[in-house]
Amino acid sequence: IIQGNYINLQRIYTTKSYKIVEGLIENFHPMPKSGHDKESFSVKGVLFEYSDYEISGFFNNTASHGGPFKTNGQQVKITYFPTKRGNAIIKVELKDETD
């Protein structure tokens, strides 16, 4: 993690300005391997968009490049920070259906 990003994440956690959403992935739209689009999905109405091709201090690992989100219906818990550019994913937890 770049030092500036670490300091920003530390501030987010210290001030508790993050949010958590837990539920099933809906409206999953994978990014093609070639790029030229963002990957996106929602959980309980909270939209997430990201791309491997955008430099970010937050999560941006798409399914086409080995990311954890694969399809609608995955049970997830996501810690995120609302920004002017959208909801930035800080932490990803994939839930087993037996949890």
Rosetta constraint file for C-alpha pairs under 8 A:
AtomPair CA 1 CA 5 HARMONIC 6.37 0.50
AtomPair CA 1 CA 6 HARMONIC 6.11 0.50
AtomPair CA 1 CA 57 HARMONIC 7.27 0.50
AtomPair CA 2 CA 6 HARMONIC 6.25 0.50
AtomPair CA 2 CA 57 HARMONIC 7.62 0.50
AtomPair CA 3 CA 7 HARMONIC 6.24 0.50
AtomPair CA 4 CA 8 HARMONIC 6.20 0.50
AtomPair CA 5 CA 9 HARMONIC 6.10 0.50
AtomPair CA 5 CA 57 HARMONIC 5.43 0.50
AtomPair CA 6 CA 10 HARMONIC 6.02 0.50
AtomPair CA 7 CA 11 HARMONIC 6.18 0.50
AtomPair CA 8 CA 12 HARMONIC 6.27 0.50
AtomPair CA 9 CA 13 HARMONIC 6.27 0.50
AtomPair CA 10 CA 14 HARMONIC 6.00 0.50
AtomPair CA 11 CA 15 HARMONIC 5.97 0.50
AtomPair CA 12 CA 16 HARMONIC 5.81 0.50
AtomPair CA 12 CA 17 HARMONIC 5.28 0.50
AtomPair CA 12 CA 18 HARMONIC 6.21 0.50
AtomPair CA 12 CA 81 HARMONIC 7.68 0.50
AtomPair CA 13 CA 17 HARMONIC 6.70 0.50
AtomPair CA 13 CA 18 HARMONIC 6.86 0.50
AtomPair CA 17 CA 81 HARMONIC 6.91 0.50
AtomPair CA 18 CA 79 HARMONIC 6.70 0.50
AtomPair CA 18 CA 80 HARMONIC 5.56 0.50
AtomPair CA 18 CA 81 HARMONIC 4.70 0.50
AtomPair CA 18 CA 82 HARMONIC 7.36 0.50
AtomPair CA 19 CA 79 HARMONIC 5.72 0.50
AtomPair CA 19 CA 80 HARMONIC 5.37 0.50
AtomPair CA 19 CA 81 HARMONIC 6.16 0.50
AtomPair CA 19 CA 82 HARMONIC 7.86 0.50
AtomPair CA 20 CA 77 HARMONIC 7.02 0.50
AtomPair CA 20 CA 78 HARMONIC 5.61 0.50
AtomPair CA 20 CA 79 HARMONIC 4.44 0.50
AtomPair CA 20 CA 80 HARMONIC 6.22 0.50
AtomPair CA 21 CA 43 HARMONIC 6.89 0.50
AtomPair CA 21 CA 44 HARMONIC 7.38 0.50
AtomPair CA 21 CA 46 HARMONIC 7.76 0.50
AtomPair CA 21 CA 77 HARMONIC 5.81 0.50
AtomPair CA 21 CA 78 HARMONIC 5.44 0.50
AtomPair CA 21 CA 79 HARMONIC 6.67 0.50
AtomPair CA 22 CA 43 HARMONIC 7.00 0.50
AtomPair CA 22 CA 44 HARMONIC 7.68 0.50
AtomPair CA 22 CA 75 HARMONIC 7.57 0.50
AtomPair CA 22 CA 76 HARMONIC 5.69 0.50
AtomPair CA 22 CA 77 HARMONIC 4.20 0.50
AtomPair CA 22 CA 78 HARMONIC 6.30 0.50
AtomPair CA 23 CA 43 HARMONIC 5.89 0.50
AtomPair CA 23 CA 44 HARMONIC 6.53 0.50
AtomPair CA 23 CA 75 HARMONIC 5.50 0.50
AtomPair CA 23 CA 76 HARMONIC 5.61 0.50
AtomPair CA 23 CA 77 HARMONIC 6.58 0.50
AtomPair CA 24 CA 43 HARMONIC 5.86 0.50
AtomPair CA 24 CA 44 HARMONIC 7.46 0.50
AtomPair CA 24 CA 72 HARMONIC 7.19 0.50
AtomPair CA 24 CA 73 HARMONIC 5.00 0.50
AtomPair CA 24 CA 74 HARMONIC 5.32 0.50
AtomPair CA 24 CA 75 HARMONIC 4.56 0.50
AtomPair CA 24 CA 76 HARMONIC 6.17 0.50
AtomPair CA 25 CA 41 HARMONIC 6.41 0.50
AtomPair CA 25 CA 42 HARMONIC 5.83 0.50
AtomPair CA 25 CA 43 HARMONIC 5.16 0.50
AtomPair CA 25 CA 71 HARMONIC 7.26 0.50
AtomPair CA 25 CA 72 HARMONIC 4.94 0.50
AtomPair CA 25 CA 73 HARMONIC 5.10 0.50
AtomPair CA 25 CA 74 HARMONIC 5.35 0.50
AtomPair CA 25 CA 75 HARMONIC 6.58 0.50
AtomPair CA 25 CA 76 HARMONIC 7.09 0.50
AtomPair CA 26 CA 41 HARMONIC 5.83 0.50
AtomPair CA 26 CA 42 HARMONIC 5.20 0.50
AtomPair CA 26 CA 43 HARMONIC 6.05 0.50
AtomPair CA 26 CA 72 HARMONIC 5.05 0.50
AtomPair CA 26 CA 73 HARMONIC 6.50 0.50
AtomPair CA 27 CA 40 HARMONIC 7.58 0.50
AtomPair CA 27 CA 41 HARMONIC 5.11 0.50
AtomPair CA 27 CA 42 HARMONIC 6.11 0.50
AtomPair CA 27 CA 72 HARMONIC 6.62 0.50
AtomPair CA 28 CA 39 HARMONIC 7.71 0.50
AtomPair CA 28 CA 40 HARMONIC 5.85 0.50
AtomPair CA 28 CA 41 HARMONIC 4.31 0.50
AtomPair CA 28 CA 42 HARMONIC 7.15 0.50
AtomPair CA 28 CA 70 HARMONIC 7.98 0.50
AtomPair CA 28 CA 71 HARMONIC 6.05 0.50
AtomPair CA 28 CA 72 HARMONIC 5.59 0.50
AtomPair CA 29 CA 39 HARMONIC 5.51 0.50
AtomPair CA 29 CA 40 HARMONIC 5.13 0.50
AtomPair CA 29 CA 41 HARMONIC 6.17 0.50
AtomPair CA 30 CA 38 HARMONIC 7.41 0.50
AtomPair CA 30 CA 39 HARMONIC 4.64 0.50
AtomPair CA 30 CA 40 HARMONIC 6.58 0.50
AtomPair CA 30 CA 62 HARMONIC 7.17 0.50
AtomPair CA 30 CA 63 HARMONIC 6.47 0.50
AtomPair CA 30 CA 64 HARMONIC 7.31 0.50
AtomPair CA 30 CA 70 HARMONIC 7.75 0.50
AtomPair CA 31 CA 35 HARMONIC 6.17 0.50
AtomPair CA 31 CA 36 HARMONIC 7.79 0.50
AtomPair CA 31 CA 37 HARMONIC 5.66 0.50
AtomPair CA 31 CA 38 HARMONIC 5.30 0.50
AtomPair CA 31 CA 39 HARMONIC 4.42 0.50
AtomPair CA 31 CA 40 HARMONIC 7.87 0.50
AtomPair CA 31 CA 51 HARMONIC 7.35 0.50
AtomPair CA 31 CA 62 HARMONIC 6.55 0.50
AtomPair CA 31 CA 63 HARMONIC 7.22 0.50
AtomPair CA 31 CA 64 HARMONIC 6.57 0.50
AtomPair CA 32 CA 36 HARMONIC 7.38 0.50
AtomPair CA 32 CA 37 HARMONIC 7.00 0.50
AtomPair CA 32 CA 64 HARMONIC 6.40 0.50
AtomPair CA 33 CA 64 HARMONIC 5.26 0.50
AtomPair CA 33 CA 65 HARMONIC 7.09 0.50
AtomPair CA 35 CA 51 HARMONIC 7.81 0.50
AtomPair CA 35 CA 52 HARMONIC 7.98 0.50
AtomPair CA 35 CA 53 HARMONIC 7.26 0.50
AtomPair CA 37 CA 51 HARMONIC 7.53 0.50
AtomPair CA 38 CA 49 HARMONIC 6.19 0.50
AtomPair CA 38 CA 50 HARMONIC 5.49 0.50
AtomPair CA 38 CA 51 HARMONIC 5.04 0.50
AtomPair CA 39 CA 49 HARMONIC 5.65 0.50
AtomPair CA 39 CA 50 HARMONIC 5.53 0.50
AtomPair CA 39 CA 51 HARMONIC 6.08 0.50
AtomPair CA 39 CA 62 HARMONIC 6.35 0.50
AtomPair CA 40 CA 47 HARMONIC 7.23 0.50
AtomPair CA 40 CA 48 HARMONIC 5.44 0.50
AtomPair CA 40 CA 49 HARMONIC 4.32 0.50
AtomPair CA 40 CA 50 HARMONIC 6.58 0.50
AtomPair CA 41 CA 47 HARMONIC 5.94 0.50
AtomPair CA 41 CA 48 HARMONIC 5.54 0.50
AtomPair CA 41 CA 49 HARMONIC 6.86 0.50
AtomPair CA 42 CA 46 HARMONIC 5.13 0.50
AtomPair CA 42 CA 47 HARMONIC 4.33 0.50
AtomPair CA 42 CA 48 HARMONIC 5.92 0.50
AtomPair CA 43 CA 47 HARMONIC 6.81 0.50
AtomPair CA 47 CA 86 HARMONIC 7.82 0.50
AtomPair CA 47 CA 87 HARMONIC 6.96 0.50
AtomPair CA 48 CA 86 HARMONIC 7.07 0.50
AtomPair CA 48 CA 87 HARMONIC 5.73 0.50
AtomPair CA 48 CA 88 HARMONIC 7.32 0.50
AtomPair CA 48 CA 89 HARMONIC 7.67 0.50
AtomPair CA 49 CA 86 HARMONIC 7.33 0.50
AtomPair CA 49 CA 87 HARMONIC 7.51 0.50
AtomPair CA 50 CA 54 HARMONIC 7.55 0.50
AtomPair CA 50 CA 59 HARMONIC 7.69 0.50
AtomPair CA 50 CA 60 HARMONIC 5.21 0.50
AtomPair CA 50 CA 61 HARMONIC 7.70 0.50
AtomPair CA 50 CA 62 HARMONIC 7.49 0.50
AtomPair CA 51 CA 60 HARMONIC 5.36 0.50
AtomPair CA 51 CA 61 HARMONIC 6.83 0.50
AtomPair CA 51 CA 62 HARMONIC 6.36 0.50
AtomPair CA 52 CA 60 HARMONIC 5.40 0.50
AtomPair CA 52 CA 61 HARMONIC 5.59 0.50
AtomPair CA 52 CA 62 HARMONIC 6.19 0.50
AtomPair CA 52 CA 65 HARMONIC 7.77 0.50
AtomPair CA 54 CA 60 HARMONIC 7.64 0.50
AtomPair CA 56 CA 60 HARMONIC 7.12 0.50
AtomPair CA 58 CA 88 HARMONIC 6.03 0.50
AtomPair CA 58 CA 89 HARMONIC 5.82 0.50
AtomPair CA 58 CA 90 HARMONIC 5.76 0.50
AtomPair CA 59 CA 88 HARMONIC 7.09 0.50
AtomPair CA 59 CA 89 HARMONIC 5.26 0.50
AtomPair CA 59 CA 90 HARMONIC 6.19 0.50
AtomPair CA 59 CA 91 HARMONIC 7.62 0.50
AtomPair CA 60 CA 89 HARMONIC 7.97 0.50
AtomPair CA 61 CA 65 HARMONIC 6.61 0.50
AtomPair CA 61 CA 66 HARMONIC 7.00 0.50
AtomPair CA 61 CA 67 HARMONIC 4.80 0.50
AtomPair CA 61 CA 68 HARMONIC 7.73 0.50
AtomPair CA 62 CA 66 HARMONIC 6.49 0.50
AtomPair CA 62 CA 67 HARMONIC 4.68 0.50
AtomPair CA 62 CA 68 HARMONIC 7.60 0.50
AtomPair CA 62 CA 69 HARMONIC 7.36 0.50
AtomPair CA 63 CA 67 HARMONIC 4.25 0.50
AtomPair CA 63 CA 68 HARMONIC 6.36 0.50
AtomPair CA 63 CA 69 HARMONIC 5.89 0.50
AtomPair CA 63 CA 70 HARMONIC 5.84 0.50
AtomPair CA 68 CA 94 HARMONIC 7.89 0.50
AtomPair CA 69 CA 74 HARMONIC 7.55 0.50
AtomPair CA 70 CA 74 HARMONIC 7.71 0.50
AtomPair CA 74 CA 94 HARMONIC 7.59 0.50
AtomPair CA 74 CA 95 HARMONIC 7.76 0.50
AtomPair CA 75 CA 94 HARMONIC 6.20 0.50
AtomPair CA 75 CA 95 HARMONIC 5.15 0.50
AtomPair CA 75 CA 96 HARMONIC 7.10 0.50
AtomPair CA 75 CA 97 HARMONIC 7.21 0.50
AtomPair CA 76 CA 92 HARMONIC 7.27 0.50
AtomPair CA 76 CA 93 HARMONIC 5.66 0.50
AtomPair CA 76 CA 94 HARMONIC 4.64 0.50
AtomPair CA 76 CA 95 HARMONIC 5.33 0.50
AtomPair CA 77 CA 92 HARMONIC 6.24 0.50
AtomPair CA 77 CA 93 HARMONIC 4.99 0.50
AtomPair CA 77 CA 94 HARMONIC 6.47 0.50
AtomPair CA 77 CA 95 HARMONIC 7.13 0.50
AtomPair CA 78 CA 89 HARMONIC 6.87 0.50
AtomPair CA 78 CA 90 HARMONIC 7.53 0.50
AtomPair CA 78 CA 91 HARMONIC 5.76 0.50
AtomPair CA 78 CA 92 HARMONIC 4.94 0.50
AtomPair CA 78 CA 93 HARMONIC 6.23 0.50
AtomPair CA 79 CA 89 HARMONIC 6.16 0.50
AtomPair CA 79 CA 90 HARMONIC 5.47 0.50
AtomPair CA 79 CA 91 HARMONIC 4.92 0.50
AtomPair CA 79 CA 92 HARMONIC 6.64 0.50
AtomPair CA 80 CA 87 HARMONIC 6.20 0.50
AtomPair CA 80 CA 88 HARMONIC 5.36 0.50
AtomPair CA 80 CA 89 HARMONIC 4.36 0.50
AtomPair CA 80 CA 90 HARMONIC 5.04 0.50
AtomPair CA 80 CA 91 HARMONIC 6.85 0.50
AtomPair CA 81 CA 87 HARMONIC 5.65 0.50
AtomPair CA 81 CA 88 HARMONIC 5.12 0.50
AtomPair CA 81 CA 89 HARMONIC 6.54 0.50
AtomPair CA 81 CA 90 HARMONIC 6.97 0.50
AtomPair CA 82 CA 86 HARMONIC 6.01 0.50
AtomPair CA 82 CA 87 HARMONIC 4.43 0.50
AtomPair CA 82 CA 88 HARMONIC 6.16 0.50
AtomPair CA 83 CA 87 HARMONIC 5.80 0.50
AtomPair CA 83 CA 88 HARMONIC 6.73 0.50
AtomPair CA 95 CA 99 HARMONIC 6.51 0.50
